[in-house]
Structures are given as C-alpha cells and as structure tokens.
Amino acid sequence: MNNKLTILLIEDDMIEVMKFNRTISKLGHPHKIIEAKNGEEALDFLYKKDRLPDIILLDLNMPKLNGIEFLSALKQDNELRYIPTIILTTSNNRRDVLECYKIGIAGYIIKPLKFDDYVELIKRLLEYWSSNELIKG
C-alpha cells in the first residue's frame, strides 16, 4: 500500500459504520476515516474545503439527501467533482447503477452479507485506491 488515504464514509446506519471501522482496524490500515450520517452533513463538511478526502464511500439509501442527490450536488462543484466516489450499498437496482455511473462515480460495490467477504472487498478497494495517483487538495 502506498498512500495513507483520507476517506469520507457517508453512511446513516451506525452498524455499517462500526463494521467499516472494525474492518479498517482488522486490516491494520492507517487510513483516516471521516464519517457523515447523510448527504447533507457530507456536503456541509466538503463545502468548507479545508480537509478534502482522497475518496468518498457513499451509501445510496439515506435520509435528508440520498446518495444520488448527493452525487448530483457534488458533481456540480468544480473542485469537489474530482474526488473519486465509490458507491457502497445494498442496492443492486439496475436503475441506481446506471444513474450513478451517468452522474460520474468511480465504482459501484454491493455490500456482501458475510463479514469475511466484506473485509476482503474493502481490502481490495483500499489497496486499489491507495496505489492510485490522486488529486491532493
């Protein structure tokens, strides 16, 4: 692994947040995790533009501002639009997948049910993005 990532995790389900943090801990990754409970909270954080994340992991089904609404707002900002955003969701709805790629996501991942599969998926995801050349703000 090359880069220590700053990851914005946008997830309203606290069990999923704990699962993600447990996975990062289990993998021994030094990544910094910033948590937002919904798209509105995430945009408030991002619009300050003082600590931009390297990547965003986004759930689709959230209150206040759902994932697709968040993506639409993100992609309208000339600086924020370049942050790689990966959907991490339980939704395998083809319409959601197509809409997200149309808006400009970097990937769409369906959360596996088994924890070991989830750990392996997050491991591969973070290895990939930590070896990428990212735009640093």
Backbone torsions as a table, in degrees:
resi	resn	phi	psi	omega
1	MET	NA	134.4	-174.6
2	ASN	-97.7	-55.5	-172.1
3	ASN	-104.6	141.4	168.7
4	LYS	-81.3	121.8	-176.2
5	LEU	-93.8	147.9	164.8
6	THR	-103.1	119.2	-173.4
7	ILE	-114.6	127.0	171.9
8	LEU	-94.8	112.9	178.5
9	LEU	-99.7	116.2	-180.0
10	ILE	-107.6	104.6	-172.5
11	GLU	-153.2	128.7	-178.9
12	ASP	-90.9	-15.9	-178.2
13	ASP	-90.1	111.4	-176.1
14	MET	-63.1	-28.6	176.8
15	ILE	-65.5	-40.5	177.0
16	GLU	-66.2	-37.9	177.3
17	VAL	-63.5	-45.7	178.6
18	MET	-63.4	-38.7	178.3
19	LYS	-63.1	-42.1	179.3
20	PHE	-64.8	-47.5	179.9
21	ASN	-63.4	-38.3	176.9
22	ARG	-63.4	-39.6	178.6
23	THR	-64.4	-45.8	179.1
24	ILE	-60.3	-43.5	178.8
25	SER	-62.9	-44.8	-179.7
26	LYS	-61.9	-38.1	-179.6
27	LEU	-77.5	-15.2	-179.7
28	GLY	71.5	26.3	-179.2
29	HIS	-80.6	142.1	-178.8
30	PRO	-88.3	13.0	-174.9
31	HIS	-64.7	148.9	176.9
32	LYS	-96.0	129.4	-178.6
33	ILE	-109.3	127.1	172.7
34	ILE	-111.0	129.9	-175.7
35	GLU	-108.5	140.1	172.4
36	ALA	-134.0	137.6	-175.4
37	LYS	-81.9	-16.5	179.7
38	ASN	-162.5	173.6	-177.7
39	GLY	-64.1	-34.3	179.8
40	GLU	-65.0	-46.4	178.2
41	GLU	-63.1	-38.9	179.5
42	ALA	-65.3	-43.3	178.8
43	LEU	-64.9	-39.7	176.6
44	ASP	-56.9	-43.9	178.7
45	PHE	-64.7	-48.4	-175.4
46	LEU	-66.9	-38.2	-177.7
47	TYR	-65.2	-19.8	174.9
48	LYS	-67.5	-29.9	175.7
49	LYS	55.3	29.6	177.4
50	ASP	-98.2	-25.8	177.8
51	ARG	-139.2	79.9	-178.0
52	LEU	-78.0	140.2	178.1
53	PRO	-76.4	161.5	175.2
54	ASP	-79.7	-38.1	176.7
55	ILE	-140.6	159.9	176.4
56	ILE	-121.5	130.9	171.6
57	LEU	-107.8	121.7	-167.7
58	LEU	-125.2	126.2	169.8
59	ASP	-82.9	151.6	-179.1
60	LEU	-90.2	-41.3	-172.8
61	ASN	-92.5	96.0	-177.9
62	MET	-139.4	156.5	176.2
63	PRO	-76.9	169.1	176.8
64	LYS	68.9	-65.3	-179.0
65	LEU	-138.7	110.3	-176.8
66	ASN	-75.3	176.7	-174.8
67	GLY	-60.4	-41.1	-179.4
68	ILE	-69.4	-39.4	176.0
69	GLU	-64.0	-40.8	177.2
70	PHE	-60.9	-47.8	-179.6
71	LEU	-58.7	-42.4	-179.7
72	SER	-60.7	-42.8	178.7
73	ALA	-67.8	-42.3	-178.9
74	LEU	-60.3	-45.0	-175.2
75	LYS	-73.1	-11.4	176.3
76	GLN	-84.4	-12.8	-179.6
77	ASP	-91.7	127.3	-174.1
78	ASN	-64.4	-23.5	178.7
79	GLU	-96.4	-43.9	-174.8
80	LEU	-72.5	-23.8	-175.5
81	ARG	-60.5	-20.0	-176.3
82	TYR	-91.0	-2.9	177.8
83	ILE	-74.7	120.7	179.4
84	PRO	-59.3	127.4	-178.8
85	THR	-119.3	123.2	-178.1
86	ILE	-114.2	126.4	176.7
87	ILE	-77.7	130.0	176.9
88	LEU	-128.7	99.1	-167.3
89	THR	-145.5	170.4	172.9
90	THR	-94.1	-9.1	-175.7
91	SER	-79.0	119.8	173.4
92	ASN	-107.6	24.0	178.7
93	ASN	-65.7	119.3	-176.9
94	ARG	-58.2	-35.6	178.8
95	ARG	-62.3	-41.5	176.6
96	ASP	-62.4	-45.5	-179.6
97	VAL	-58.7	-50.3	-178.7
98	LEU	-62.8	-43.8	-179.8
99	GLU	-62.9	-41.6	-179.7
100	CYS	-65.3	-43.8	178.2
101	TYR	-66.7	-35.7	177.6
102	LYS	-61.5	-39.5	179.7
103	ILE	-71.1	-31.8	175.2
104	GLY	120.6	45.4	177.2
105	ILE	-82.4	164.9	178.1
106	ALA	-95.1	-14.1	179.1
107	GLY	-179.7	159.8	-178.9
108	TYR	-134.5	114.1	-175.7
109	ILE	-122.3	130.4	176.2
110	ILE	-93.3	126.9	-177.9
111	LYS	-63.7	125.7	175.2
112	PRO	-71.7	154.1	-179.5
113	LEU	-75.8	-38.2	-177.3
114	LYS	-81.3	135.0	-176.8
115	PHE	-60.1	-42.4	-179.7
116	ASP	-61.6	-38.3	176.6
117	ASP	-66.2	-39.4	177.9
118	TYR	-62.1	-46.0	179.7
119	VAL	-59.2	-45.8	-179.6
120	GLU	-63.6	-41.1	179.2
121	LEU	-63.0	-47.1	179.8
122	ILE	-64.9	-38.3	177.5
123	LYS	-57.8	-50.7	-179.7
124	ARG	-63.8	-41.9	179.1
125	LEU	-58.1	-49.1	-176.6
126	LEU	-73.0	-32.9	174.8
127	GLU	-63.0	-42.4	179.1
128	TYR	-61.6	-52.3	-174.7
129	TRP	-73.4	-26.0	178.6
130	SER	-77.7	-14.5	176.5
131	SER	-99.0	-2.3	177.8
132	ASN	-81.7	153.9	172.2
133	GLU	-83.6	112.8	-176.0
134	LEU	-106.7	154.1	177.0
135	ILE	-80.2	117.8	179.6
136	LYS	-94.5	130.3	-177.9
137	GLY	-79.4	NA	NA
